[in-house]
Amino acid sequence: MARIRKIEIQNFRGIKELVWLPSAGINCLIGPGDSGKSSILDAIDYCVGVRRNIQFTDADFHGLDVEQPIRISVTIGELDDALKNMDVYGLYVRGFDARSGEIEDEPEKEAETVLTVRLTVAGDLDPVGGSIRAMLDAHAVSFTGGTISLHDEEGVPLRGLGVGSTRLLIAGLQRKAASESSILLMDETEHGLEPHRIIRLLGSLGAKESRLPPLQVFMTTHSPVVLRELAGKQLFVVRRGDQSHEIIQVGTANGI
């Protein structure tokens, strides 16, 4: 199951620079508004998501400075054997040292074999990165909203459920599909959920499991319920500095 080992962000929205080695399980970002939590999730999504119709504006550049390109790199480990194929990916596989967080351009004997996906957006606002693939162009046909959607066993479309029920269902489906897609992004975890359903959601994501959860989750929250239910090793404080962002694992240190 793929896991993100390292995230590097430069000149993206309010983030001048950020380097982060996330946990392989639950990563819940906490901090004040406008500290960059949602932007971190968006950066991950833009870099490794399957969408290729992303639109950037001047406001996506740090300080509106379009002369400094946006650079986002996501390094992924626990690769399937197919992704370690030297004949196909030999130019891209690298070595990751979990102890130091350093990445070598060549796979090393004592290091984990990883792939780094990079997204660069220059001043012309054209993203560079990712290969071209054939996909359905939903804008080229006359679909109305919800024409193709998930339905429950009684034929009720997913959009007919409330926000909270929809989020719980999606989380459950994601866990079932963890062997194929093991990374989940969730902004404002508490949105649309009562406290007892927040607890159910966290449980479905594996937050209470002693072994490694089946999903690597990146979430944000302002909810005291989430803070109470998660362990210190699952909480990460986002701090905004003058030149760079810092992400600190809460843990049990007295200073935190």
C-alpha positions as CSV (number, residue, x, y, z in Angstrom):
1,M,0.0,0.0,0.0
2,A,1.5,3.3,-1.1
3,R,2.4,5.8,1.7
4,I,3.6,9.4,1.3
5,R,7.1,9.7,2.9
6,K,8.0,13.3,2.2
7,I,6.2,16.5,1.1
8,E,8.0,19.6,-0.2
9,I,6.1,22.8,-1.0
10,Q,7.5,26.1,-2.3
11,N,5.8,29.3,-3.2
12,F,2.2,28.0,-3.0
13,R,-0.4,30.4,-1.6
14,G,0.6,31.4,2.0
15,I,3.4,28.8,2.1
16,K,6.9,30.1,1.2
17,E,8.5,26.8,2.0
18,L,7.6,23.6,3.8
19,V,9.3,20.2,4.2
20,W,7.4,17.6,6.1
21,L,7.9,13.9,6.8
22,P,4.3,12.7,7.6
23,S,3.3,9.7,9.6
24,A,2.3,6.5,7.8
25,G,-1.1,6.6,9.6
26,I,-3.3,9.4,10.7
27,N,-2.0,13.0,10.1
28,C,-4.4,15.5,11.6
29,L,-3.3,19.1,11.0
30,I,-4.3,21.6,13.7
31,G,-3.6,25.3,14.0
32,P,-5.2,28.7,13.7
33,G,-7.1,29.9,10.6
34,D,-4.9,30.9,7.6
35,S,-2.0,28.9,8.9
36,G,-1.9,26.9,5.7
37,K,-3.6,23.6,6.7
38,S,-6.0,23.4,3.7
39,S,-3.3,24.6,1.3
40,I,-1.2,21.6,2.4
41,L,-4.0,19.2,1.5
42,D,-4.6,21.0,-1.8
43,A,-0.9,20.7,-2.6
44,I,-1.0,17.0,-2.1
45,D,-4.2,16.7,-4.2
46,Y,-2.8,18.8,-7.0
47,C,0.4,16.8,-7.2
48,V,-0.8,13.2,-7.0
49,G,-4.5,13.5,-7.8
50,V,-5.8,12.2,-11.1
51,R,-7.4,15.5,-12.2
52,R,-5.7,17.4,-15.0
53,N,-8.0,20.3,-15.3
54,I,-6.6,22.3,-12.4
55,Q,-6.8,26.1,-12.8
56,F,-4.2,28.4,-11.2
57,T,-4.4,32.1,-10.7
58,D,-1.9,34.8,-9.6
59,A,-3.3,34.3,-6.1
60,D,-1.9,30.7,-5.9
61,F,1.6,32.1,-6.0
62,H,3.2,33.1,-2.7
63,G,2.9,36.9,-2.3
64,L,1.4,37.1,-5.8
65,D,5.0,36.8,-7.1
66,V,4.5,34.9,-10.4
67,E,8.3,35.1,-11.1
68,Q,8.8,32.5,-8.4
69,P,7.4,29.2,-9.7
70,I,5.2,26.9,-7.5
71,R,6.9,23.7,-6.8
72,I,5.3,20.7,-5.1
73,S,7.0,17.3,-4.6
74,V,5.4,14.3,-3.0
75,T,7.7,11.2,-2.4
76,I,5.8,7.9,-2.2
77,G,7.1,4.7,-0.6
78,E,5.8,1.2,0.0
79,L,5.6,0.8,-3.8
80,D,4.1,-2.1,-5.6
81,D,6.6,-4.3,-7.4
82,A,5.3,-2.9,-10.7
83,L,6.4,0.6,-9.7
84,K,9.9,-0.7,-8.9
85,N,10.4,-2.0,-12.4
86,M,13.8,-0.6,-13.4
87,D,13.0,-1.1,-17.1
88,V,10.0,1.3,-16.8
89,Y,10.8,3.6,-13.9
90,G,14.6,3.3,-13.7
91,L,15.0,7.0,-14.3
92,Y,12.6,8.0,-11.5
93,V,13.1,5.6,-8.6
94,R,15.1,7.0,-5.7
95,G,16.3,6.0,-2.3
96,F,14.7,7.3,1.0
97,D,16.4,7.2,4.4
98,A,13.6,7.3,7.0
99,R,16.0,8.2,9.8
100,S,17.4,11.3,8.2
101,G,14.6,12.1,5.8
102,E,17.1,12.5,3.0
103,I,16.4,11.3,-0.5
104,E,19.2,10.0,-2.8
105,D,18.8,10.2,-6.6
106,E,19.8,6.5,-6.9
107,P,18.3,3.6,-4.9
108,E,20.6,2.6,-2.0
109,K,20.9,-0.8,-0.4
110,E,19.9,0.4,3.0
111,A,17.2,2.8,1.8
112,E,13.6,2.4,0.8
113,T,12.9,2.5,-2.9
114,V,10.6,5.5,-3.6
115,L,9.1,7.6,-6.4
116,T,8.9,11.4,-6.3
117,V,6.0,13.1,-8.2
118,R,6.7,16.8,-8.9
119,L,4.4,19.6,-10.0
120,T,5.8,22.9,-11.2
121,V,3.7,25.9,-12.2
122,A,5.5,28.8,-13.8
123,G,4.4,32.3,-14.4
124,D,2.4,31.3,-17.5
125,L,0.2,29.4,-15.1
126,D,0.6,26.1,-17.0
127,P,1.2,23.1,-14.7
128,V,4.1,20.8,-15.8
129,G,4.1,17.2,-14.7
130,G,2.3,13.9,-15.1
131,S,1.8,11.9,-18.2
132,I,-1.0,12.2,-20.7
133,R,-3.8,9.6,-20.4
134,A,-7.1,8.9,-22.1
135,M,-10.1,9.7,-19.8
136,L,-13.8,10.6,-20.2
137,D,-14.2,14.3,-20.9
138,A,-17.4,15.0,-18.9
139,H,-17.6,18.5,-20.3
140,A,-18.0,17.2,-23.9
141,V,-21.3,15.5,-23.2
142,S,-24.7,16.7,-21.9
143,F,-24.7,15.3,-18.3
144,T,-26.8,17.0,-15.6
145,G,-25.7,17.0,-12.0
146,G,-25.8,13.5,-10.5
147,T,-26.5,11.7,-13.8
148,I,-23.7,9.2,-12.9
149,S,-23.6,8.7,-9.2
150,L,-23.5,6.0,-6.5
151,H,-26.9,4.7,-5.3
152,D,-27.8,2.7,-2.2
153,E,-29.5,-0.7,-2.2
154,E,-32.9,1.0,-2.5
155,G,-31.8,3.1,-5.5
156,V,-31.5,6.4,-3.6
157,P,-28.6,8.4,-5.0
158,L,-25.7,9.3,-2.8
159,R,-26.5,13.0,-3.3
160,G,-29.8,12.4,-1.5
161,L,-28.1,11.7,1.8
162,G,-27.1,14.4,4.2
163,V,-23.5,15.8,4.3
164,G,-22.6,13.7,7.4
165,S,-24.0,10.5,6.0
166,T,-22.2,11.1,2.7
167,R,-18.9,11.6,4.4
168,L,-19.2,8.5,6.5
169,L,-20.2,6.4,3.5
170,I,-17.2,7.7,1.5
171,A,-14.8,7.0,4.3
172,G,-16.2,3.4,4.5
173,L,-15.8,2.9,0.8
174,Q,-12.2,4.3,1.0
175,R,-11.3,1.8,3.6
176,K,-12.7,-1.1,1.6
177,A,-10.6,0.1,-1.4
178,A,-7.5,0.6,0.7
179,S,-5.5,-2.1,-1.1
180,E,-5.8,0.0,-4.3
181,S,-6.0,3.5,-3.0
182,S,-4.5,3.9,0.5
183,I,-4.3,7.7,0.9
184,L,-7.2,9.8,2.0
185,L,-7.5,13.7,2.2
186,M,-10.2,15.2,4.4
187,D,-10.6,18.9,5.1
188,E,-12.5,20.1,8.1
189,T,-13.2,16.6,9.4
190,E,-16.1,17.7,11.6
191,H,-18.1,19.3,8.8
192,G,-21.7,18.0,8.8
193,L,-21.1,15.5,11.7
194,E,-22.4,15.4,15.2
195,P,-19.9,14.5,17.9
196,H,-20.9,10.8,18.1
197,R,-20.6,10.5,14.3
198,I,-17.1,12.2,14.3
199,I,-16.0,9.3,16.6
200,R,-17.5,6.8,14.2
201,L,-15.7,8.4,11.3
202,L,-12.3,8.4,13.1
203,G,-12.9,4.7,14.0
204,S,-13.7,3.8,10.4
205,L,-10.4,5.4,9.4
206,G,-8.4,3.2,11.8
207,A,-7.6,5.9,14.3
208,K,-8.0,3.6,17.2
209,E,-6.1,0.6,15.8
210,S,-2.9,-0.3,17.5
211,R,-1.3,-1.7,14.4
212,L,-0.7,0.5,11.3
213,P,-4.0,1.8,10.0
214,P,-5.0,0.6,6.6
215,L,-5.2,4.2,5.3
216,Q,-2.7,7.1,5.4
217,V,-5.0,10.0,6.3
218,F,-4.4,13.7,5.9
219,M,-7.0,15.7,7.7
220,T,-7.6,19.2,9.2
221,T,-9.8,20.1,12.1
222,H,-10.9,22.8,14.6
223,S,-13.0,20.3,16.6
224,P,-12.2,19.6,20.3
225,V,-13.9,16.2,19.7
226,V,-11.3,15.2,17.2
227,L,-8.5,16.4,19.5
228,R,-9.9,14.4,22.4
229,E,-10.2,11.2,20.3
230,L,-6.8,11.2,18.6
231,A,-3.5,10.4,20.2
232,G,-0.7,13.0,20.3
233,K,1.3,11.1,17.7
234,Q,-1.6,11.6,15.3
235,L,-1.8,15.4,15.8
236,F,0.4,17.9,14.0
237,V,0.6,21.6,14.7
238,V,1.1,23.9,11.7
239,R,3.1,26.9,12.5
240,R,3.7,29.8,10.0
241,G,7.1,31.5,10.1
242,D,8.5,34.5,8.2
243,Q,10.3,32.4,5.6
244,S,9.0,28.9,6.1
245,H,6.2,26.7,7.6
246,E,6.9,24.2,10.3
247,I,4.8,21.1,11.2
248,I,5.4,19.7,14.7
249,Q,4.0,16.4,16.0
250,V,2.2,17.0,19.3
251,G,3.3,13.9,21.0
252,T,3.6,14.2,24.8
253,A,6.3,16.8,25.1
254,N,5.7,19.4,27.8
255,G,6.5,22.3,25.5
256,I,3.7,21.3,23.1
